[in-house]
Amino acid sequence: MKKNILVICALGFATSTMVKKNIEDFLQERKIKDWKVDAVGVGMSKEPIKTADIIVSTIGLKQEDFNVPIVDGLSLISGINAEYTLDEIAEIIKKIDE
């Protein structure tokens, strides 16, 4: 069964789509299988959050408000420390997959 990474931004258009693409490319490069990436705006996130295994957000969500790991995705837009963020996602995936 595929696990889900949910990308959340303010509106669910350009920003989350760009972050989604960066994560999908990274998963493919690392040959990480059985994970899918969805992108939504915060206003549309209530239902998709229920099936998320990881949330990557560009809008400052608080970890204590969620039952799954939250990763700050701003670096995947700016490019500054993007590798660190992708490595953080990979570590979380590794723990979940074990």
Protein Blocks (a to p, Z undefined) as FASTA:
>chain_A
ZZddddddfkopmmmmmmmmmmmmmmmmnopghiacddddfklmmmmmmmpcbdcdfehp
afklpcbdcddfklmmnopoklmmmmmmmmmmmmmmZZ
